[in-house]
Amino acid sequence: MSAIILILFFVIFILYKKLNQIESNYQHQKQHLNYVAADANVICSGVVGLNDRLTTIEQRLRQVNERQDRYEMSDQSEKSYTQPIRMVHNGATVQDLMKNCDLTESEAQLIVMLHGKK
């Protein structure tokens, strides 16, 4: 009978040690979970900030695109002399400008006089 009691005390002791070990592991896991939750909160805050910045950038990009569209529409009605000037810098003649850029002879002569090699 005393052997059974001794065995029961031994089993209770082992179970008590195991319970303490489980409790310690539980506390460690709980602390780790709290750290992860705090990190998740920081990440969520950062995402909200990035979303605000992205929204601002998208609005600015839309405004720039609209301005560019307006500029291109207004620029289409005006004749661009950029290409003929570039051609003159590369040695084009009045006849080259008239032929390739759809310029009148007067326009081509003026561009050559203003931008030609001196």
C-alpha atoms as an extended CHARMM CRD file, in Angstrom:
* protein
*
       118  EXT
         1         1  MET       CA              0.0000000000        0.0000000000        0.0000000000  PROA      1               0.0000000000
         2         2  SER       CA              2.7800000000        2.4390000000        0.8540000000  PROA      2               0.0000000000
         3         3  ALA       CA              4.4120000000        1.6020000000       -2.4870000000  PROA      3               0.0000000000
         4         4  ILE       CA              1.2510000000        2.6950000000       -4.3010000000  PROA      4               0.0000000000
         5         5  ILE       CA              1.1740000000        5.9490000000       -2.3110000000  PROA      5               0.0000000000
         6         6  LEU       CA              4.8450000000        6.5180000000       -3.1110000000  PROA      6               0.0000000000
         7         7  ILE       CA              4.1920000000        5.8930000000       -6.8120000000  PROA      7               0.0000000000
         8         8  LEU       CA              1.1940000000        8.2750000000       -6.7210000000  PROA      8               0.0000000000
         9         9  PHE       CA              3.3270000000       11.0260000000       -5.1140000000  PROA      9               0.0000000000
        10        10  PHE       CA              5.9860000000       10.4280000000       -7.7660000000  PROA      10              0.0000000000
        11        11  VAL       CA              3.4050000000       10.6690000000      -10.5780000000  PROA      11              0.0000000000
        12        12  ILE       CA              1.9050000000       13.8150000000       -9.0000000000  PROA      12              0.0000000000
        13        13  PHE       CA              5.4030000000       15.3400000000       -8.7490000000  PROA      13              0.0000000000
        14        14  ILE       CA              6.1380000000       14.5920000000      -12.4160000000  PROA      14              0.0000000000
        15        15  LEU       CA              2.7440000000       15.9910000000      -13.4530000000  PROA      15              0.0000000000
        16        16  TYR       CA              3.3800000000       19.1250000000      -11.3540000000  PROA      16              0.0000000000
        17        17  LYS       CA              6.7670000000       19.6530000000      -13.0610000000  PROA      17              0.0000000000
        18        18  LYS       CA              5.1740000000       19.1140000000      -16.4730000000  PROA      18              0.0000000000
        19        19  LEU       CA              2.4030000000       21.5930000000      -15.6090000000  PROA      19              0.0000000000
        20        20  ASN       CA              5.0150000000       24.2080000000      -14.6250000000  PROA      20              0.0000000000
        21        21  GLN       CA              6.8460000000       23.5940000000      -17.8850000000  PROA      21              0.0000000000
        22        22  ILE       CA              3.6140000000       23.9850000000      -19.8810000000  PROA      22              0.0000000000
        23        23  GLU       CA              2.7670000000       27.1640000000      -17.9490000000  PROA      23              0.0000000000
        24        24  SER       CA              6.2180000000       28.6000000000      -18.6890000000  PROA      24              0.0000000000
        25        25  ASN       CA              5.8780000000       27.7300000000      -22.3830000000  PROA      25              0.0000000000
        26        26  TYR       CA              2.4100000000       29.3030000000      -22.4210000000  PROA      26              0.0000000000
        27        27  GLN       CA              3.7480000000       32.5540000000      -20.9220000000  PROA      27              0.0000000000
        28        28  HSD       CA              6.5800000000       32.6280000000      -23.4630000000  PROA      28              0.0000000000
        29        29  GLN       CA              4.1560000000       32.0730000000      -26.3550000000  PROA      29              0.0000000000
        30        30  LYS       CA              1.7930000000       34.7240000000      -24.9810000000  PROA      30              0.0000000000
        31        31  GLN       CA              4.6430000000       37.2640000000      -24.8100000000  PROA      31              0.0000000000
        32        32  HSD       CA              5.7520000000       36.3570000000      -28.3270000000  PROA      32              0.0000000000
        33        33  LEU       CA              2.1700000000       36.8000000000      -29.5670000000  PROA      33              0.0000000000
        34        34  ASN       CA              2.0420000000       40.2550000000      -27.9590000000  PROA      34              0.0000000000
        35        35  TYR       CA              5.2520000000       41.2250000000      -29.7900000000  PROA      35              0.0000000000
        36        36  VAL       CA              3.8040000000       39.9830000000      -33.0880000000  PROA      36              0.0000000000
        37        37  ALA       CA              0.5660000000       41.9120000000      -32.4780000000  PROA      37              0.0000000000
        38        38  ALA       CA              2.5550000000       45.0900000000      -31.7710000000  PROA      38              0.0000000000
        39        39  ASP       CA              4.5630000000       44.5810000000      -34.9700000000  PROA      39              0.0000000000
        40        40  ALA       CA              1.3360000000       44.0480000000      -36.9220000000  PROA      40              0.0000000000
        41        41  ASN       CA             -0.0340000000       47.3300000000      -35.5400000000  PROA      41              0.0000000000
        42        42  VAL       CA              3.1110000000       49.1590000000      -36.6550000000  PROA      42              0.0000000000
        43        43  ILE       CA              2.8750000000       47.6150000000      -40.1200000000  PROA      43              0.0000000000
        44        44  CYS       CA             -0.8180000000       48.5700000000      -40.4000000000  PROA      44              0.0000000000
        45        45  SER       CA              0.0000000000       52.1550000000      -39.4360000000  PROA      45              0.0000000000
        46        46  GLY       CA              2.7360000000       52.2260000000      -42.0600000000  PROA      46              0.0000000000
        47        47  VAL       CA              0.3910000000       50.8590000000      -44.7070000000  PROA      47              0.0000000000
        48        48  VAL       CA             -2.1650000000       53.5610000000      -43.9240000000  PROA      48              0.0000000000
        49        49  GLY       CA              0.5590000000       56.2130000000      -44.3070000000  PROA      49              0.0000000000
        50        50  LEU       CA              1.7340000000       54.6950000000      -47.5900000000  PROA      50              0.0000000000
        51        51  ASN       CA             -1.8390000000       54.5460000000      -48.8480000000  PROA      51              0.0000000000
        52        52  ASP       CA             -2.2560000000       58.2640000000      -48.1230000000  PROA      52              0.0000000000
        53        53  ARG       CA              0.9900000000       59.0530000000      -49.9520000000  PROA      53              0.0000000000
        54        54  LEU       CA             -0.0090000000       56.8530000000      -52.8790000000  PROA      54              0.0000000000
        55        55  THR       CA             -3.3670000000       58.6120000000      -53.1270000000  PROA      55              0.0000000000
        56        56  THR       CA             -1.6160000000       61.9890000000      -53.1560000000  PROA      56              0.0000000000
        57        57  ILE       CA              0.8310000000       60.8440000000      -55.8270000000  PROA      57              0.0000000000
        58        58  GLU       CA             -2.0040000000       59.4500000000      -57.9600000000  PROA      58              0.0000000000
        59        59  GLN       CA             -3.8440000000       62.7870000000      -57.7360000000  PROA      59              0.0000000000
        60        60  ARG       CA             -0.7110000000       64.6950000000      -58.7100000000  PROA      60              0.0000000000
        61        61  LEU       CA             -0.0700000000       62.3150000000      -61.6120000000  PROA      61              0.0000000000
        62        62  ARG       CA             -3.6410000000       62.7970000000      -62.8230000000  PROA      62              0.0000000000
        63        63  GLN       CA             -3.1630000000       66.5770000000      -62.6960000000  PROA      63              0.0000000000
        64        64  VAL       CA              0.1120000000       66.3440000000      -64.6220000000  PROA      64              0.0000000000
        65        65  ASN       CA             -1.5060000000       64.0990000000      -67.2440000000  PROA      65              0.0000000000
        66        66  GLU       CA             -4.3850000000       66.5260000000      -67.6290000000  PROA      66              0.0000000000
        67        67  ARG       CA             -1.9910000000       69.4640000000      -68.0200000000  PROA      67              0.0000000000
        68        68  GLN       CA              0.0500000000       67.5270000000      -70.5650000000  PROA      68              0.0000000000
        69        69  ASP       CA             -3.0950000000       66.6430000000      -72.5080000000  PROA      69              0.0000000000
        70        70  ARG       CA             -4.1490000000       70.3040000000      -72.5360000000  PROA      70              0.0000000000
        71        71  TYR       CA             -0.6510000000       71.3180000000      -73.6490000000  PROA      71              0.0000000000
        72        72  GLU       CA             -0.5820000000       68.7340000000      -76.4220000000  PROA      72              0.0000000000
        73        73  MET       CA             -3.9990000000       69.8540000000      -77.6370000000  PROA      73              0.0000000000
        74        74  SER       CA             -2.9500000000       73.4800000000      -77.7240000000  PROA      74              0.0000000000
        75        75  ASP       CA              0.4230000000       72.5860000000      -79.2430000000  PROA      75              0.0000000000
        76        76  GLN       CA             -1.1900000000       70.7070000000      -82.1310000000  PROA      76              0.0000000000
        77        77  SER       CA             -2.7250000000       73.9080000000      -83.4130000000  PROA      77              0.0000000000
        78        78  GLU       CA              0.6640000000       75.6370000000      -83.4020000000  PROA      78              0.0000000000
        79        79  LYS       CA              3.3520000000       74.7100000000      -85.8940000000  PROA      79              0.0000000000
        80        80  SER       CA              6.4020000000       73.2530000000      -84.2270000000  PROA      80              0.0000000000
        81        81  TYR       CA              9.7730000000       74.4010000000      -85.5170000000  PROA      81              0.0000000000
        82        82  THR       CA             11.8200000000       72.1440000000      -83.2440000000  PROA      82              0.0000000000
        83        83  GLN       CA             12.4880000000       69.5120000000      -85.9060000000  PROA      83              0.0000000000
        84        84  PRO       CA             13.4670000000       71.9960000000      -88.6600000000  PROA      84              0.0000000000
        85        85  ILE       CA             15.8100000000       73.8210000000      -86.2640000000  PROA      85              0.0000000000
        86        86  ARG       CA             17.4220000000       70.5100000000      -85.3110000000  PROA      86              0.0000000000
        87        87  MET       CA             17.8160000000       69.6410000000      -88.9820000000  PROA      87              0.0000000000
        88        88  VAL       CA             19.4740000000       73.0190000000      -89.6950000000  PROA      88              0.0000000000
        89        89  HSD       CA             21.9200000000       72.3940000000      -86.8460000000  PROA      89              0.0000000000
        90        90  ASN       CA             22.7700000000       69.1440000000      -88.6200000000  PROA      90              0.0000000000
        91        91  GLY       CA             23.3730000000       70.9200000000      -91.9360000000  PROA      91              0.0000000000
        92        92  ALA       CA             19.9790000000       70.8090000000      -93.7000000000  PROA      92              0.0000000000
        93        93  THR       CA             19.3180000000       73.2590000000      -96.5310000000  PROA      93              0.0000000000
        94        94  VAL       CA             16.2590000000       75.4140000000      -97.2920000000  PROA      94              0.0000000000
        95        95  GLN       CA             15.1270000000       72.8230000000      -99.8490000000  PROA      95              0.0000000000
        96        96  ASP       CA             15.5180000000       69.9980000000      -97.2630000000  PROA      96              0.0000000000
        97        97  LEU       CA             13.3060000000       71.8830000000      -94.8140000000  PROA      97              0.0000000000
        98        98  MET       CA             10.6820000000       72.6440000000      -97.4470000000  PROA      98              0.0000000000
        99        99  LYS       CA             10.5890000000       69.0240000000      -98.5970000000  PROA      99              0.0000000000
       100       100  ASN       CA             10.7230000000       67.2280000000      -95.2220000000  PROA      100             0.0000000000
       101       101  CYS       CA              8.9670000000       69.6500000000      -92.8580000000  PROA      101             0.0000000000
       102       102  ASP       CA              6.2320000000       71.0770000000      -95.0740000000  PROA      102             0.0000000000
       103       103  LEU       CA              7.5070000000       74.6440000000      -94.6730000000  PROA      103             0.0000000000
       104       104  THR       CA              7.1630000000       77.5090000000      -97.0790000000  PROA      104             0.0000000000
       105       105  GLU       CA             10.3270000000       78.8360000000      -98.6880000000  PROA      105             0.0000000000
       106       106  SER       CA             10.1790000000       81.9650000000      -96.5060000000  PROA      106             0.0000000000
       107       107  GLU       CA              9.8520000000       79.9260000000      -93.3000000000  PROA      107             0.0000000000
       108       108  ALA       CA             12.7090000000       77.6420000000      -94.3140000000  PROA      108             0.0000000000
       109       109  GLN       CA             14.9700000000       80.6040000000      -95.2240000000  PROA      109             0.0000000000
       110       110  LEU       CA             14.2380000000       82.3230000000      -91.9170000000  PROA      110             0.0000000000
       111       111  ILE       CA             15.0600000000       79.1980000000      -89.9000000000  PROA      111             0.0000000000
       112       112  VAL       CA             18.3040000000       78.6760000000      -91.8330000000  PROA      112             0.0000000000
       113       113  MET       CA             19.2650000000       82.3530000000      -91.3160000000  PROA      113             0.0000000000
       114       114  LEU       CA             18.5050000000       82.2650000000      -87.5840000000  PROA      114             0.0000000000
       115       115  HSD       CA             19.8400000000       78.8080000000      -86.7250000000  PROA      115             0.0000000000
       116       116  GLY       CA             22.2720000000       77.9460000000      -89.5030000000  PROA      116             0.0000000000
       117       117  LYS       CA             26.0030000000       77.6780000000      -89.0630000000  PROA      117             0.0000000000
       118       118  LYS       CA             27.7230000000       81.0200000000      -89.1590000000  PROA      118             0.0000000000
